[in-house]
Amino acid sequence: MLSPILALASLISLATCEGPIHDYPDDRDLHSFVTRPDIRSPRFNVSVYKPELVTPGYWFTAPYVDLKDRLPTALYSPGQTGPHIYDGRGDLVWCGSHLFDDRPTFDFRVAHHNGSQYLTFLAREDLHEFISPGGSGHFLDTSYNYHGHPVYQPNGRGIMNMHEFRTIGDGKRALTVTHESKFFNINDGSPMYDMQIFVGNNGFSELDLATGETVFSWWALDHVHIFETESGQPVNAGTPESPWDFFHLNSVDKNAEGDYLISARHTSTIYKISGKDGSILWRLGGSISDFTLEGFNMSSQHDARWDTSDDTATKLTFLNNHSGRRVTTATTSSAVEVVLNMTTMTARLARQWDRPDGQLTDLRGNAQRLDNGHMFVGWSENSYITEFTDDGHVVMDAQMASHRFSTYRTYKFNFTATPSEPIAVKAFVYGVRPETSTTVVYVSWNGATEVVQWRFWASASDGLETVGSTARTGFETMFMANGAFHEIKAEALDINGNSLGFSDVASAELPVSWELHDTELQELGGQGASAPQRFHSGIAGLEETQTSTPDVETIESGDEREIPTSTGFESTLPKLIQQGHSVTVVCAFALMGFLSLAVIASLRRRLKRRRYHSSSRGKYELLRDEV
């Protein structure tokens, strides 16, 4: 039978491990915070090769374990998935898992509307809600509060899927990728396509965010013949829930002229779509490309974007995965810049940024052109990201320490936020004597981007006084102050020393022996004292107890030597567990208790081997056994 400590450790391991337990024997791949035990976000391993060339900004990513929502269970799961922001060192800035109960989210990025910044992303709907089974778009302001209402695909055809939620037109409209299952007759006279099946019909929509109405919509089966697919012959008729995915649209963009650019993974083709009538103006790649590809090939691409365009040439960027379900066209994936000559109808490779580890990105990914010309690439698996200079030099790369997470896209943006969420503080007093004790304080503010320093205030006779300050060192900062302080308050400061906000007053956790003594004082009549008074009374009583030492050589006549049978650890241990201390601390405390019991048992055995005799003064002298 497991001991209580081992059982507790097993439960904690289960609660913090999404993947198979044998693959993750500990949680070193996850963050752990004293102030926020509910956050266990993935850690990043970061390599910076040219620090002076790294573009300032934050990483916006949304790790997930499974694309499907999991059924609720009684097992606690800390915040690990959903929208996250990290800084350039890989330190966590904001975890938004709590917004959607740790459910998968996608396409997390910064958007602008009327000169203000917002965060946008797609979220899978709750399993018990069926407004839009595929998902919905969401906006957060710079305090991480919801802005407006969720954006759903308007009633009519299809649902919104995970691939795109991109605002355009100063944030007044949004582009989305849509999906429907359609029972379709694909008989075109050839034996290969002589059947009726359920087909996954992809499309895109442009939505007016003020009215919720569809401004423009397009569907693949209305314009694309199924023979363009590279997805292989369907083996059966399929079902509405599992249709034949012949197209797989994964991105949509719009240019200043009002035309659209879409990428279809399963045809290995990028299409230009007329914003007037939805007709296909040209195809790049695939089996019927309108352009001759010079110096490159392409397959299973993602994230096609307009770069620049004029009457004679059009420049595009996209992630050239080169790897899909059936076709592999190169040994490594790359982000590319391609120039289309509209006169000669040729496509020339202008720049190529290869994946640094030489591997293939089989699924997902994105390629983001930064304002300074750098290319920021998300390779998807383990949230692997790379920043390149325009001429192809790697300035940094990073990936999650864990293999249990992936992300669809990762972006880099500047962003400024002051959270409405309160500052979190935890304080602990360590020491035997109050005058030699140390107060250790932990502080964090989930999502704050402007904090560079923390100032700390502690209880005093006439209120609160400052006890020191320290530079912010990451998501959570630790501060140590000499002395025992009962109440602690933290203040966030910006780069100019201006105050950004205060935490609530936090009560420090005292050493267990002090708390036990304080309980004894209350039992003796101290119940009416205030918490600070009881705190200081407990210290005084503790000092008095520690300064008196019993005479261990002689005992008054008629007394018996009393050997303790308990150390108090067996009553303290449950209290520690109840207070939420870590398994390591609890185990260490238990070990100290076991050692103390062993010492007591040894002392009892030694005393049993001793004998007593009466002295002329009426006292007992303790004599050692004869050898």
C-alpha positions in Angstrom: 0.0 0.0 0.0 1.3 3.4 -0.9 2.2 5.8 1.8 0.3 9.1 1.9 3.4 11.0 0.6 3.9 8.6 -2.3 0.2 8.7 -3.1 0.1 12.5 -3.1 3.2 12.6 -5.4 1.5 10.2 -7.8 -1.7 12.3 -7.9 0.3 15.4 -8.6 2.3 13.7 -11.4 -1.0 12.6 -13.0 -2.5 16.0 -12.8 0.3 17.8 -14.5 1.1 15.4 -17.3 -1.1 15.5 -20.4 0.9 12.9 -22.3 1.9 9.3 -21.4 3.4 9.4 -18.0 6.3 7.2 -18.9 7.4 9.8 -21.5 7.5 12.5 -18.9 8.9 11.2 -15.6 9.0 14.8 -14.2 7.8 18.2 -15.1 11.0 19.9 -16.1 9.5 20.7 -19.5 6.8 22.8 -17.8 7.0 26.1 -15.8 6.2 26.0 -12.1 5.3 29.1 -10.1 4.9 29.6 -6.4 2.4 32.5 -6.9 0.5 30.7 -9.7 0.3 26.9 -9.2 -2.6 26.9 -11.6 -0.2 27.7 -14.5 2.1 25.0 -15.9 2.9 26.4 -19.3 5.5 24.8 -21.6 9.1 25.9 -21.3 11.2 27.0 -24.3 14.8 26.1 -25.1 16.2 29.2 -26.8 19.4 29.7 -28.8 20.4 33.3 -29.7 23.1 33.6 -32.3 23.1 37.3 -33.2 21.6 39.2 -30.2 22.0 42.6 -31.8 19.9 41.5 -34.8 17.0 40.0 -33.0 13.8 42.0 -33.7 12.1 43.3 -30.5 8.8 41.8 -29.8 6.9 38.9 -28.1 6.0 35.5 -29.3 2.3 34.7 -29.7 1.6 31.0 -29.7 -1.2 28.6 -28.7 0.1 25.2 -27.7 -2.3 22.2 -27.7 -2.1 18.5 -27.2 -5.1 17.4 -29.1 -7.1 19.2 -31.8 -10.3 17.8 -30.3 -11.8 19.0 -27.1 -11.5 16.5 -24.2 -14.5 15.5 -22.2 -14.5 17.0 -18.7 -13.0 14.8 -15.9 -12.7 15.0 -12.2 -8.9 15.1 -12.6 -7.5 18.6 -12.1 -5.6 19.9 -15.1 -3.5 23.1 -14.7 -3.1 25.8 -17.4 -1.0 24.3 -20.2 -2.7 24.9 -23.5 -4.4 27.9 -25.2 -3.2 31.4 -26.0 0.3 32.2 -24.6 2.7 35.1 -24.9 6.5 34.7 -24.3 9.3 37.2 -24.5 12.5 36.9 -26.6 14.3 34.9 -23.8 11.5 32.3 -23.7 10.1 33.6 -20.4 6.4 33.4 -20.0 4.6 36.7 -20.1 0.9 35.7 -20.2 -1.0 32.4 -20.0 -4.6 32.6 -21.2 -5.5 28.9 -20.5 -8.2 29.9 -18.0 -10.2 31.8 -20.6 -11.4 28.6 -22.3 -10.8 25.9 -19.6 -7.5 24.8 -21.2 -9.2 24.1 -24.6 -7.3 24.4 -27.9 -7.1 27.8 -29.5 -5.6 28.8 -32.9 -4.2 31.7 -34.9 -3.4 33.8 -31.8 -2.1 37.3 -32.9 -2.2 41.1 -32.5 -4.8 43.1 -34.4 -5.5 46.8 -34.7 -8.8 48.7 -34.7 -9.2 52.5 -34.5 -5.5 52.8 -33.5 -5.8 50.4 -30.6 -4.2 47.0 -30.1 -6.3 43.9 -29.6 -5.6 40.2 -29.3 -7.5 37.9 -31.7 -7.8 34.1 -31.8 -10.0 31.2 -32.7 -11.3 28.9 -30.0 -13.1 25.6 -30.1 -16.5 25.8 -28.6 -17.5 24.0 -25.4 -18.7 20.5 -26.0 -22.0 21.4 -24.5 -22.6 24.4 -26.8 -23.5 24.0 -30.5 -23.7 27.5 -31.7 -20.7 26.9 -34.0 -19.2 23.4 -33.6 -16.1 24.4 -35.5 -15.2 27.4 -33.4 -15.5 31.1 -33.0 -13.4 34.3 -33.2 -12.6 36.3 -30.1 -11.1 39.7 -29.2 -9.3 40.8 -26.0 -8.2 44.3 -25.1 -4.8 45.3 -23.6 -6.1 44.3 -20.2 -6.9 40.8 -21.4 -10.7 41.5 -21.0 -13.1 40.4 -23.7 -13.9 43.1 -26.2 -17.2 42.8 -28.0 -18.9 39.5 -28.7 -17.6 36.2 -30.1 -17.6 36.1 -33.9 -19.6 33.1 -35.3 -20.0 32.0 -38.8 -23.4 33.6 -39.8 -26.3 31.2 -40.2 -26.2 29.6 -43.6 -23.5 27.4 -45.2 -20.7 25.9 -43.2 -18.8 26.5 -40.0 -15.7 28.4 -39.1 -12.6 26.1 -38.8 -9.2 26.4 -37.1 -7.2 27.8 -40.0 -7.8 31.6 -40.1 -9.2 34.5 -38.2 -7.5 37.6 -39.7 -8.8 41.1 -39.3 -8.5 43.5 -42.2 -9.6 47.1 -43.0 -8.5 48.6 -39.6 -10.1 45.7 -37.8 -13.6 46.3 -39.2 -13.7 43.0 -41.1 -12.4 39.5 -40.7 -11.3 36.7 -43.0 -12.2 33.2 -42.0 -11.8 29.7 -43.5 -15.1 27.7 -43.6 -16.0 24.1 -44.0 -19.0 22.0 -44.9 -19.7 18.3 -45.7 -21.4 17.8 -49.0 -22.8 14.7 -50.6 -21.3 15.0 -54.1 -21.4 13.1 -57.4 -17.8 13.0 -58.6 -18.6 11.0 -61.8 -16.7 12.6 -64.6 -16.6 9.7 -66.9 -13.4 8.1 -65.5 -13.4 4.9 -63.4 -11.3 6.7 -60.7 -14.0 9.2 -59.9 -17.2 7.2 -60.6 -18.9 7.4 -57.2 -21.1 9.5 -54.9 -19.4 10.4 -51.6 -19.3 12.9 -48.8 -16.7 15.6 -49.7 -15.2 18.1 -47.4 -15.9 21.4 -49.2 -13.7 24.3 -48.0 -14.3 27.9 -48.5 -13.6 31.3 -47.0 -15.7 34.3 -45.9 -15.2 38.0 -45.3 -17.3 39.1 -42.4 -18.5 42.6 -41.3 -17.6 42.6 -37.6 -20.1 45.4 -36.9 -23.1 43.7 -38.3 -22.0 40.0 -38.3 -23.0 39.7 -41.9 -21.1 37.9 -44.7 -19.6 40.4 -47.2 -18.1 37.8 -49.5 -18.0 34.0 -49.6 -16.4 31.4 -51.8 -16.5 27.6 -52.0 -14.0 25.3 -53.6 -16.5 22.8 -55.3 -18.0 25.8 -57.1 -14.7 26.5 -58.9 -12.2 23.7 -58.4 -12.4 20.3 -60.1 -11.7 17.4 -57.8 -9.1 16.0 -60.2 -6.7 18.7 -59.0 -6.3 16.9 -55.7 -3.2 15.1 -54.5 -5.1 13.5 -51.6 -5.5 10.2 -53.3 -8.6 8.2 -54.4 -11.4 8.0 -51.8 -11.8 4.4 -50.5 -15.4 4.7 -49.5 -18.3 7.1 -49.4 -17.3 8.6 -46.1 -19.6 10.3 -43.6 -20.6 13.9 -42.8 -18.3 13.8 -39.9 -15.4 12.2 -41.9 -15.7 13.4 -45.5 -13.0 13.1 -48.2 -10.7 16.1 -47.8 -9.8 16.8 -51.4 -8.8 20.5 -51.0 -7.8 21.5 -47.4 -7.8 25.3 -47.6 -5.4 26.6 -44.9 -5.0 30.4 -45.4 -6.7 33.4 -47.0 -5.4 36.9 -47.6 -6.7 40.0 -49.4 -4.9 42.7 -51.4 -5.6 46.4 -51.9 -7.3 45.7 -55.2 -9.9 43.5 -53.4 -8.8 40.1 -54.7 -8.0 37.2 -52.4 -5.1 34.8 -52.1 -5.8 31.3 -50.8 -3.6 28.2 -50.2 -4.9 24.6 -50.6 -2.6 22.0 -49.1 -4.1 18.9 -50.8 -3.8 20.4 -54.3 -0.4 22.0 -53.6 -1.7 25.1 -55.2 -2.0 28.8 -54.4 -5.0 30.5 -56.0 -5.8 34.1 -56.8 -9.5 34.6 -56.4 -11.5 37.5 -58.0 -13.1 39.7 -55.4 -15.9 40.5 -57.9 -17.2 37.2 -59.0 -15.1 34.5 -57.2 -13.5 33.2 -60.4 -10.0 31.8 -60.3 -7.6 34.4 -61.8 -4.5 32.1 -61.7 -3.0 29.1 -60.1 0.6 28.8 -58.7 1.8 25.2 -58.3 -0.1 22.0 -58.5 -1.0 19.9 -61.5 -2.3 22.8 -63.7 -0.2 25.7 -62.6 -0.5 28.9 -64.8 3.1 29.7 -64.0 6.4 27.9 -64.9 8.3 27.4 -61.6 12.0 28.4 -62.0 14.5 27.1 -59.5 12.0 25.5 -57.0 9.1 23.2 -56.5 6.3 23.3 -54.0 3.9 21.0 -52.2 1.6 21.0 -49.1 2.3 24.7 -48.6 0.8 26.9 -45.8 0.3 30.6 -45.0 0.4 32.2 -48.5 0.6 36.0 -48.2 0.7 39.0 -50.5 4.0 40.8 -50.1 4.1 43.5 -52.9 2.4 43.8 -56.2 2.4 46.0 -59.3 1.3 45.7 -63.0 4.2 43.5 -64.0 5.2 41.5 -61.0 3.7 40.1 -57.8 5.7 39.0 -54.8 4.4 36.3 -52.4 5.6 34.6 -49.3 4.6 31.2 -47.9 5.8 28.2 -46.0 6.8 25.5 -48.5 6.3 22.4 -46.4 7.4 20.0 -49.1 5.7 17.2 -47.1 2.2 15.9 -47.0 0.2 12.8 -46.8 1.4 11.4 -50.1 4.0 13.8 -51.7 7.5 14.8 -50.4 9.2 17.1 -52.9 12.4 18.1 -50.9 14.4 17.0 -47.9 13.7 20.0 -45.7 10.9 22.6 -45.3 11.5 26.2 -46.0 9.9 29.7 -46.0 10.1 31.2 -49.5 9.6 34.5 -51.3 8.5 34.0 -54.9 8.2 36.7 -57.6 5.5 36.1 -60.2 6.1 37.7 -63.6 2.7 38.4 -65.0 4.1 39.0 -68.6 6.1 35.8 -69.0 4.0 33.8 -66.5 7.0 32.5 -64.7 7.5 32.1 -60.9 11.1 32.8 -59.7 12.4 31.9 -56.2 13.8 35.2 -54.8 14.6 34.0 -51.3 14.6 30.8 -49.3 14.9 30.3 -45.5 15.5 26.6 -44.8 14.5 24.9 -41.6 17.7 25.0 -39.5 17.5 21.4 -38.3 17.1 20.1 -41.8 13.8 18.4 -41.0 10.4 18.5 -42.7 7.3 20.2 -41.3 4.6 17.7 -42.2 1.7 19.7 -40.9 0.7 23.3 -40.2 3.2 26.2 -39.8 3.5 29.8 -40.9 6.0 32.4 -42.4 5.6 36.0 -41.1 7.4 38.9 -42.8 8.4 41.4 -40.0 8.5 45.1 -40.6 12.3 45.2 -40.7 12.4 42.6 -43.5 13.3 39.7 -41.3 11.4 36.4 -41.7 9.8 34.8 -38.6 8.9 31.2 -39.2 6.8 28.8 -37.1 7.6 25.2 -37.9 4.7 23.9 -35.8 6.0 20.8 -34.0 7.0 21.7 -30.4 6.3 25.3 -31.3 9.7 25.3 -33.1 10.4 28.9 -34.3 13.2 30.7 -36.1 14.0 34.3 -36.9 16.1 35.0 -40.1 17.6 38.1 -41.5 16.4 39.1 -45.0 19.5 37.6 -46.5 19.0 34.2 -44.7 21.1 34.3 -41.5 19.6 32.7 -38.4 19.6 35.2 -35.6 17.7 32.9 -33.1 15.7 29.8 -32.8 13.7 28.2 -30.0 11.4 25.3 -29.4 9.4 23.9 -26.5 11.3 21.6 -24.2 8.3 19.2 -24.3 7.4 16.9 -27.2 3.8 16.7 -26.0 2.7 20.1 -27.5 2.3 21.5 -30.9 1.0 24.8 -32.2 -0.6 25.8 -35.5 1.1 29.1 -36.0 3.5 31.3 -34.0 3.8 35.1 -34.6 6.0 37.9 -33.4 4.5 41.3 -32.5 5.1 44.3 -30.3 2.5 44.5 -27.6 1.8 46.6 -24.5 -0.6 45.4 -21.8 -1.6 46.3 -18.2 -3.7 43.4 -16.9 -6.9 43.8 -15.0 -5.9 40.5 -13.2 -4.5 41.2 -9.8 -0.8 41.0 -8.8 -0.1 37.7 -7.1 2.1 37.5 -4.0 3.2 34.7 -1.7 5.5 35.3 1.3 7.2 32.8 3.7 9.2 33.4 6.9 12.1 31.0 7.5 14.2 30.8 10.6 14.4 29.6 14.2 14.6 33.0 15.9 12.7 36.0 14.7 15.7 38.3 14.8 17.7 36.0 12.5 14.8 35.1 10.2 14.4 35.8 6.5 11.2 36.7 4.7 11.1 35.3 1.2 8.5 36.9 -1.2 7.4 35.7 -4.6 5.5 38.0 -7.0 4.0 37.8 -10.5 1.5 39.7 -12.7 0.1 37.5 -15.5 0.3 39.4 -18.7 2.1 42.6 -17.6 4.6 43.9 -20.2 5.8 47.1 -18.7 7.1 46.0 -15.3 10.9 46.3 -14.8 11.1 46.5 -11.0 9.2 45.4 -7.9 9.0 47.4 -4.7 8.0 45.7 -1.5 6.2 47.0 1.5 5.8 45.3 4.9 3.8 45.8 8.1 5.1 48.3 10.6 3.8 49.9 13.8 2.3 52.8 11.9 1.3 51.0 8.7 3.4 49.8 5.9 7.0 50.7 5.1 9.3 49.8 2.2 11.7 46.9 2.8 13.4 46.9 -0.5 13.1 46.5 -4.3 14.5 44.2 -7.0 14.5 44.0 -10.8 11.9 41.8 -12.5 13.5 38.5 -13.4 10.8 36.8 -15.4 7.2 35.8 -15.0 7.8 35.3 -11.3 10.4 37.3 -9.2 11.8 36.3 -5.8 12.8 38.9 -3.1 14.5 38.2 0.3 14.3 40.6 3.2 16.0 40.3 6.6 13.6 39.9 9.5 10.2 38.3 10.0 7.4 40.3 8.3 3.8 39.3 8.8 2.2 41.4 6.0 3.7 42.0 2.6 2.5 44.2 -0.3 4.2 44.4 -3.8 4.2 47.4 -6.1 5.0 47.2 -9.8 7.2 49.9 -11.3 7.9 50.8 -15.0 11.2 51.8 -16.5 10.9 55.3 -15.2 10.0 54.3 -11.7 6.3 55.1 -12.1 3.9 52.9 -10.2 1.8 50.5 -12.3 -0.2 49.0 -9.5 -0.2 47.4 -6.1 -1.0 43.9 -4.9 -3.3 43.2 -2.1 -1.7 42.7 1.3 -0.5 39.1 1.7 0.0 37.4 5.1 3.3 35.6 5.3 3.3 31.9 6.1 5.2 31.4 9.4 7.4 28.4 10.4 5.1 25.7 11.6 6.5 25.7 15.2 5.7 29.4 15.4 2.1 28.8 14.3 1.7 26.0 16.8 2.9 28.3 19.6 0.5 30.9 18.4 -2.3 28.4 18.7 -1.3 27.6 22.2 -1.5 31.3 23.1 -5.0 31.5 21.7 -6.0 28.6 23.8 -4.7 30.4 26.9 -6.9 33.4 26.2 -5.4 35.2 23.2 -8.4 34.6 20.9 -9.3 38.3 21.0 -6.0 39.5 19.8 -5.5 40.8 16.3 -3.5 38.8 13.8 -0.4 41.0 14.1 -0.6 41.1 17.9 -0.8 37.3 18.0 2.1 37.1 15.5 4.4 39.2 17.7 3.1 37.5 20.9 4.0 34.2 19.3 7.5 35.5 18.6 8.0 36.7 22.2 6.7 33.4 23.6 9.0 31.5 21.3 12.0 33.5 22.4 11.2 32.8 26.0 10.8 29.1 25.4 14.1 29.0 23.5 16.1 30.8 26.2 15.1 28.3 29.0 17.0 25.0 29.1 16.1 22.1 31.4 18.6 20.4 33.8 19.2 17.1 32.2 21.6 15.8 34.9 19.4 15.8 38.0 15.7 15.3 38.6 13.8 16.2 41.7 12.9 13.2 44.0 9.6 11.6 43.1 9.7 12.6 39.4 10.2 10.2 36.6 12.3 11.0 33.6 9.9 11.7 30.8 10.9 10.7 27.3 8.9 12.2 24.5 7.0 9.7 22.3 6.1 12.2 19.5 7.9 15.0 17.6 4.8 16.7 16.4 5.6 15.9 12.8 2.7 13.5 12.5 0.3 16.3 13.3 2.2 18.9 11.3 2.5 16.9 8.1 -1.2 16.9 7.2 -1.2 20.7 7.9 1.6 21.2 5.4 -0.2 19.2 2.8 -3.4 21.1 3.4 -1.5 24.4 3.0 -0.4 23.3 -0.5 3.3 22.9 0.0 5.2 21.1 -2.7 5.8 17.3 -2.6 9.6 17.9 -2.1 9.0 20.1 0.9 6.5 17.7 2.4 8.8 14.7 1.9 11.8 16.5 3.4 9.7 17.5 6.4 8.5 13.9 6.8 12.1 12.6 6.6 13.1 15.0 9.4 10.2 13.6 11.5 11.3 10.0 10.9 14.9 10.9 11.9 13.7 12.6 15.1 11.7 9.5 16.0 14.8 7.4 15.5 16.8 9.6 17.9 14.0 9.4 20.5 13.9 5.6 20.3 17.7 5.4 20.7 17.5 7.7 23.8 14.8 5.5 25.4 16.9 2.4 24.9 19.9 4.1 26.5 17.9 5.2 29.5 16.5 1.7 30.1 20.1 0.5 30.5 20.7 3.0 33.3 20.0 2.6 36.9 19.2 5.0 39.7 20.2 5.1 43.4 19.2 7.4 46.2 21.6 10.1 47.5 21.9 11.5 51.0 20.4 14.8 49.7 17.1 13.1 48.8 17.8 13.4 45.1 18.6 10.8 42.4 21.9 10.8 40.8 22.2 9.3 37.4 24.9 6.7 37.1 26.1 4.9 34.0 25.9 1.2 33.7 29.0 -0.7 34.5 30.8 -2.0 31.4 
